[in-house]
Amino acid sequence: MPNQHAAEVSLFEVIVNEADEYAVWGLGKPLPPGWTSVGLEGSQAACLDYINVVSPDRVLIAEPAAPAAAPR
């Protein structure tokens, strides 16, 4: 199932957290706290394919929590 911001973004990147949970994230969007890019960028399908190859038994997070807004 495509994630909710897929229609808004044409390029994505694969991100991972310390628990080895993977997610597909819109390229150029600020990363959620605790997540880092694995260096792969491309279509959503290409990112999902990468995750399935490198980590078939890992957890895929559909939409990591976005960074909290800065206090005013």
C-alpha contacts under 8 A as a table, 3 or more apart, distances in Angstrom:
res1	aa1	res2	aa2	distance
2	P	6	A	6.41
3	N	6	A	5.63
3	N	62	A	6.24
3	N	63	E	6.93
4	Q	7	A	7.25
5	H	8	E	5.29
5	H	9	V	6.42
5	H	26	G	7.47
6	A	9	V	5.33
6	A	10	S	7.00
6	A	26	G	7.62
6	A	44	Q	7.63
7	A	10	S	7.30
9	V	12	F	7.24
9	V	26	G	5.92
9	V	27	L	7.50
10	S	26	G	7.81
10	S	43	S	6.67
10	S	44	Q	7.87
11	L	26	G	6.30
11	L	27	L	5.56
11	L	41	E	6.87
11	L	42	G	5.27
11	L	43	S	5.27
11	L	44	Q	6.98
12	F	24	V	6.35
12	F	25	W	5.39
12	F	26	G	4.45
12	F	27	L	4.53
12	F	41	E	5.54
12	F	42	G	5.36
12	F	43	S	5.79
12	F	44	Q	5.82
12	F	47	C	7.09
13	E	24	V	5.73
13	E	25	W	5.30
13	E	26	G	6.32
13	E	27	L	5.55
13	E	37	S	6.89
13	E	38	V	7.79
13	E	39	G	7.17
13	E	40	L	5.51
13	E	41	E	4.29
13	E	42	G	6.40
13	E	44	Q	7.96
13	E	47	C	6.49
14	V	22	Y	6.88
14	V	23	A	5.78
14	V	24	V	4.77
14	V	25	W	6.18
14	V	37	S	5.93
14	V	38	V	5.87
14	V	39	G	7.07
14	V	40	L	5.78
14	V	41	E	6.80
14	V	47	C	5.88
14	V	51	I	7.69
15	I	22	Y	5.71
15	I	23	A	5.33
15	I	24	V	6.29
15	I	25	W	6.71
15	I	35	W	6.16
15	I	36	T	5.30
15	I	37	S	4.29
15	I	38	V	5.60
16	V	19	A	7.96
16	V	20	D	5.88
16	V	21	E	5.50
16	V	22	Y	4.50
16	V	23	A	6.38
16	V	35	W	5.41
16	V	36	T	5.55
16	V	37	S	6.44
16	V	38	V	6.78
17	N	20	D	5.43
17	N	21	E	5.61
17	N	22	Y	6.88
17	N	34	G	5.78
17	N	35	W	4.48
17	N	36	T	6.40
18	E	21	E	7.41
18	E	34	G	7.10
18	E	35	W	7.45
20	D	58	R	6.97
20	D	59	V	7.54
21	E	58	R	6.31
21	E	59	V	5.03
21	E	60	L	5.81
21	E	61	I	6.51
22	Y	51	I	7.02
22	Y	58	R	7.37
22	Y	59	V	6.36
22	Y	60	L	4.88
22	Y	61	I	5.93
23	A	60	L	5.57
23	A	61	I	4.95
23	A	62	A	6.16
23	A	63	E	6.98
23	A	64	P	7.19
24	V	44	Q	6.91
24	V	47	C	6.38
24	V	48	L	7.08
24	V	61	I	7.89
24	V	62	A	7.28
24	V	63	E	7.79
25	W	29	K	7.51
25	W	31	L	7.89
25	W	63	E	7.76
26	G	29	K	5.65
27	L	41	E	7.33
30	P	66	A	7.91
30	P	67	P	7.30
31	L	35	W	6.27
31	L	36	T	7.05
31	L	66	A	7.21
31	L	67	P	7.04
32	P	35	W	5.71
32	P	64	P	6.64
32	P	65	A	6.02
32	P	66	A	4.94
32	P	67	P	4.82
33	P	66	A	7.73
33	P	67	P	6.05
37	S	40	L	7.50
40	L	47	C	7.11
41	E	47	C	7.02
42	G	46	A	5.99
42	G	47	C	6.38
43	S	46	A	5.14
43	S	47	C	6.31
44	Q	47	C	5.18
44	Q	48	L	6.25
45	A	48	L	5.11
45	A	49	D	6.09
46	A	49	D	5.03
46	A	50	Y	6.21
47	C	50	Y	5.10
47	C	51	I	6.38
48	L	51	I	5.13
48	L	52	N	6.23
49	D	52	N	5.11
49	D	53	V	6.28
50	Y	53	V	5.19
50	Y	54	V	6.16
51	I	54	V	5.40
51	I	55	S	5.53
51	I	56	P	6.84
52	N	55	S	5.50
52	N	56	P	4.57
53	V	56	P	5.94
55	S	58	R	5.29
61	I	64	P	6.23
